[in-house]
């Protein structure tokens, strides 16, 4: 048994999925109650893109031992790729029930709820996670996204600010935080965070356009021109280049008429 297992694992590590499948299947003939082997076999099929066979073996693994978190995670990944949120949510609810301390399953469940537009349920799961893991910045990030989607912009901003306590200098977090402040009509804070996103990554083109538009709204035309011109230097479609170049000329004309 041990020799067969080592051989199967060797094929798996090499990415030789067919030989690994043959080896794991051979082990199952003599060890039909091994949940771990069914999980490994399922993973081989998943890596080959044979998702129906993978699903069948993951479910068998969970049936034999419902306390293996990786089986839930692996099968949830398949359901997510297939956009099969109904089965994914059912699976993960089972996983959360069987393994309440495995918060990664709760987080997967929250993300399935988000994708399936069950945002209140997503909030419930994320808040449960943060009660047990108050430093889980990924949960704060997802909670910020949910609140933004619901139009709760102040709560969205609060959660994105919490992310920055643990993950500084991330252009995406600054950008999402800026969007939340902008939606909440806190323009100075929005501008500040768009500029922070640019400071972290001076090639992050969405922030240039956003901050330039806010400068126009605030009447800071020179600043708007500066950031639009910097925006044009980045990798953006030609159609966008043409439109922004025309806008810059209009802003300059408006500025010079003052």
CORRAJO-V634246 format. One record per residue. N is the residue number from 0. RES is the residue in one letter. SS is DSSP state (~ for helix, > for strand, _ for the rest). PHI is phi in degrees with one decimal (none if undefined). OMEGA is omega in whole degrees, -180 to 180 (none if undefined). Layout:
BEGIN
((N & RES & SS & PHI & OMEGA) (N & RES & SS & PHI & OMEGA))
END
This chain:
BEGIN
((0 & X & _ & none & -178) (1 & X & ~ & -64.0 & 179) (2 & X & ~ & -63.6 & 179) (3 & X & ~ & -62.6 & -179) (4 & X & ~ & -65.3 & 180) (5 & X & ~ & -62.5 & 178) (6 & X & ~ & -65.1 & 180) (7 & X & ~ & -63.1 & 180) (8 & X & ~ & -65.2 & 177) (9 & X & ~ & -61.3 & 177) (10 & X & ~ & -62.2 & -179) (11 & X & ~ & -62.0 & -178) (12 & X & ~ & -63.3 & 179) (13 & X & ~ & -79.9 & -177) (14 & X & _ & 78.2 & 177) (15 & X & _ & -88.9 & -168) (16 & X & ~ & -66.3 & -179) (17 & X & ~ & -64.1 & 179) (18 & X & ~ & -68.7 & 177) (19 & X & ~ & -64.4 & 178) (20 & X & ~ & -60.7 & 179) (21 & X & ~ & -60.0 & -177) (22 & X & ~ & -69.9 & 179) (23 & X & ~ & -64.7 & 179) (24 & X & ~ & -64.8 & 178) (25 & X & ~ & -64.6 & 179) (26 & X & ~ & -65.3 & -179) (27 & X & ~ & -62.2 & 179) (28 & X & ~ & -58.8 & -180) (29 & X & ~ & -107.2 & 180) (30 & X & _ & -128.5 & -173) (31 & X & _ & -70.8 & -179) (32 & X & _ & -106.5 & -177) (33 & X & _ & -89.1 & 180) (34 & X & ~ & -63.4 & -178) (35 & X & ~ & -64.4 & -180) (36 & X & ~ & -67.5 & 177) (37 & X & ~ & -62.3 & 178) (38 & X & ~ & -64.1 & 179) (39 & X & ~ & -65.0 & 179) (40 & X & ~ & -62.9 & 179) (41 & X & ~ & -61.4 & -180) (42 & X & ~ & -64.2 & 176) (43 & X & ~ & -61.9 & 179) (44 & X & ~ & -62.4 & 179) (45 & X & ~ & -62.5 & 179) (46 & X & ~ & -67.1 & 175) (47 & X & ~ & -85.2 & -177) (48 & X & _ & 82.8 & 178) (49 & X & _ & -94.3 & -167) (50 & X & ~ & -73.1 & 179) (51 & X & ~ & -66.3 & 177) (52 & X & ~ & -66.7 & 178) (53 & X & ~ & -62.3 & 180) (54 & X & ~ & -57.4 & -179) (55 & X & ~ & -57.1 & -177) (56 & X & ~ & -76.1 & 174) (57 & X & ~ & -62.8 & -180) (58 & X & ~ & -63.5 & 177) (59 & X & ~ & -66.3 & 178) (60 & X & ~ & -61.1 & -180) (61 & X & ~ & -67.6 & 178) (62 & X & ~ & -61.1 & -179) (63 & X & ~ & -71.5 & -180) (64 & X & _ & -149.4 & -178) (65 & X & _ & -75.9 & -177) (66 & X & _ & -108.8 & 178) (67 & X & _ & -102.6 & -175) (68 & X & ~ & -60.8 & -175) (69 & X & ~ & -64.5 & 178) (70 & X & ~ & -64.4 & 177) (71 & X & ~ & -64.8 & -179) (72 & X & ~ & -63.3 & -178) (73 & X & ~ & -62.4 & -180) (74 & X & ~ & -70.6 & 177) (75 & X & ~ & -60.0 & 178) (76 & X & ~ & -60.4 & 178) (77 & X & ~ & -65.7 & 179) (78 & X & ~ & -61.3 & -180) (79 & X & ~ & -66.3 & 178) (80 & X & ~ & -61.3 & -179) (81 & X & _ & -82.5 & -176) (82 & X & _ & 58.6 & 179) (83 & X & _ & -94.0 & -174) (84 & X & ~ & -71.2 & -179) (85 & X & ~ & -61.1 & 180) (86 & X & ~ & -69.1 & 179) (87 & X & ~ & -63.2 & 180) (88 & X & ~ & -65.7 & 177) (89 & X & ~ & -61.2 & 179) (90 & X & ~ & -60.0 & -174) (91 & X & ~ & -72.1 & 173) (92 & X & ~ & -62.3 & 175) (93 & X & ~ & -62.8 & 180) (94 & X & ~ & -61.6 & 179) (95 & X & ~ & -64.1 & 178) (96 & X & ~ & -66.5 & -177) (97 & X & ~ & -74.0 & -174) (98 & X & _ & -131.4 & -174) (99 & X & _ & -62.1 & -179) (100 & X & _ & -88.7 & 178) (101 & X & _ & -87.1 & -173) (102 & X & ~ & -67.2 & 177) (103 & X & ~ & -61.3 & 178) (104 & X & ~ & -69.3 & 176) (105 & X & ~ & -63.2 & -179) (106 & X & ~ & -70.5 & 174) (107 & X & ~ & -58.3 & -180) (108 & X & ~ & -61.7 & 178) (109 & X & ~ & -59.5 & -178) (110 & X & ~ & -70.6 & 173) (111 & X & ~ & -64.6 & 177) (112 & X & ~ & -60.6 & 179) (113 & X & ~ & -62.1 & -179) (114 & X & ~ & -66.0 & -178) (115 & X & _ & -94.0 & 177) (116 & X & _ & 61.4 & 173) (117 & X & _ & -99.6 & -167) (118 & X & ~ & -70.2 & 178) (119 & X & ~ & -63.1 & 178) (120 & X & ~ & -67.7 & 176) (121 & X & ~ & -62.4 & 178) (122 & X & ~ & -59.6 & 179) (123 & X & ~ & -56.8 & -178) (124 & X & ~ & -65.9 & -178) (125 & X & ~ & -66.8 & 179) (126 & X & ~ & -68.9 & 175) (127 & X & ~ & -62.5 & 179) (128 & X & ~ & -62.1 & -176) (129 & X & ~ & -70.6 & 174) (130 & X & ~ & -63.0 & -178) (131 & X & ~ & -93.0 & -179) (132 & X & _ & -131.1 & -175) (133 & X & _ & -65.8 & 178) (134 & X & _ & -107.3 & -179) (135 & X & _ & -80.8 & -174) (136 & X & ~ & -69.1 & 176) (137 & X & ~ & -64.2 & 178) (138 & X & ~ & -68.3 & 176) (139 & X & ~ & -61.0 & -180) (140 & X & ~ & -61.3 & -180) (141 & X & ~ & -66.0 & 179) (142 & X & ~ & -65.0 & 176) (143 & X & ~ & -62.4 & 179) (144 & X & ~ & -63.6 & -180) (145 & X & ~ & -64.4 & -179) (146 & X & ~ & -63.8 & 176) (147 & X & ~ & -62.6 & 179) (148 & X & ~ & -60.2 & -179) (149 & X & ~ & -82.2 & -179) (150 & X & _ & 85.3 & 177) (151 & X & _ & -90.4 & -168) (152 & X & ~ & -69.5 & 178) (153 & X & ~ & -65.7 & 178) (154 & X & ~ & -66.1 & 177) (155 & X & ~ & -60.3 & 180) (156 & X & ~ & -61.3 & 180) (157 & X & ~ & -58.8 & -178) (158 & X & ~ & -71.8 & 176) (159 & X & ~ & -66.8 & 175) (160 & X & ~ & -62.7 & 178) (161 & X & ~ & -63.3 & 178) (162 & X & ~ & -59.6 & -176) (163 & X & ~ & -67.3 & 175) (164 & X & ~ & -68.0 & -176) (165 & X & ~ & -113.9 & -176) (166 & X & _ & -139.1 & -178) (167 & X & _ & -79.4 & 173) (168 & X & _ & 56.7 & 175) (169 & X & _ & -121.1 & -174) (170 & X & ~ & -61.5 & -178) (171 & X & ~ & -68.1 & 180) (172 & X & ~ & -65.8 & 177) (173 & X & ~ & -58.9 & -179) (174 & X & ~ & -65.2 & 180) (175 & X & ~ & -65.6 & 177) (176 & X & ~ & -63.6 & 178) (177 & X & ~ & -60.8 & 178) (178 & X & ~ & -60.9 & 180) (179 & X & ~ & -63.9 & 178) (180 & X & ~ & -65.2 & 178) (181 & X & ~ & -61.4 & 180) (182 & X & ~ & -64.7 & 179) (183 & X & _ & -90.7 & 178) (184 & X & _ & 62.8 & 173) (185 & X & _ & -103.1 & -167) (186 & X & ~ & -67.6 & -179) (187 & X & ~ & -60.9 & 179) (188 & X & ~ & -67.4 & 178) (189 & X & ~ & -63.2 & 180) (190 & X & ~ & -59.1 & -179) (191 & X & ~ & -57.0 & -176) (192 & X & ~ & -78.8 & 172) (193 & X & ~ & -62.5 & 179) (194 & X & ~ & -67.3 & 176) (195 & X & ~ & -65.9 & 177) (196 & X & ~ & -60.6 & 179) (197 & X & ~ & -67.8 & 180) (198 & X & ~ & -63.8 & 179) (199 & X & ~ & -72.9 & -178) (200 & X & _ & -142.2 & -175) (201 & X & _ & -75.0 & 174) (202 & X & _ & -106.2 & -176) (203 & X & _ & -83.5 & -167) (204 & X & ~ & -65.2 & -178) (205 & X & ~ & -58.3 & -177) (206 & X & ~ & -68.6 & 179) (207 & X & ~ & -61.6 & -178) (208 & X & ~ & -65.2 & -178) (209 & X & ~ & -61.8 & -176) (210 & X & ~ & -69.8 & 177) (211 & X & ~ & -62.6 & 179) (212 & X & ~ & -63.3 & 178) (213 & X & ~ & -67.8 & 176) (214 & X & ~ & -64.4 & 176) (215 & X & ~ & -60.8 & -178) (216 & X & ~ & -61.2 & -179) (217 & X & ~ & -89.0 & 178) (218 & X & _ & 84.6 & 179) (219 & X & _ & -90.2 & -170) (220 & X & ~ & -68.3 & 179) (221 & X & ~ & -62.0 & 179) (222 & X & ~ & -65.7 & 178) (223 & X & ~ & -61.7 & 179) (224 & X & ~ & -60.9 & -179) (225 & X & ~ & -58.6 & -175) (226 & X & ~ & -77.4 & 173) (227 & X & ~ & -67.1 & 179) (228 & X & ~ & -66.6 & 175) (229 & X & ~ & -66.7 & 178) (230 & X & ~ & -59.8 & -179) (231 & X & ~ & -65.9 & -179) (232 & X & _ & -80.3 & -175) (233 & X & _ & -93.7 & -176) (234 & X & _ & -83.2 & 180) (235 & X & _ & -128.7 & -178) (236 & X & _ & -61.1 & -178) (237 & X & ~ & -60.4 & 178) (238 & X & ~ & -59.8 & 177) (239 & X & ~ & -67.0 & 178) (240 & X & ~ & -57.7 & -178) (241 & X & ~ & -62.8 & -179) (242 & X & ~ & -66.3 & -179) (243 & X & ~ & -70.2 & 178) (244 & X & ~ & -60.6 & 178) (245 & X & ~ & -65.2 & 179) (246 & X & ~ & -64.9 & 178) (247 & X & ~ & -59.0 & 179) (248 & X & ~ & -62.8 & 178) (249 & X & ~ & -65.5 & 180) (250 & X & ~ & -65.6 & 179) (251 & X & ~ & -61.3 & 179) (252 & X & ~ & -63.6 & 179) (253 & X & ~ & -65.0 & 179) (254 & X & ~ & -63.2 & -176) (255 & X & ~ & -72.0 & 178) (256 & X & _ & -78.0 & -180) (257 & X & _ & -73.4 & none))
END
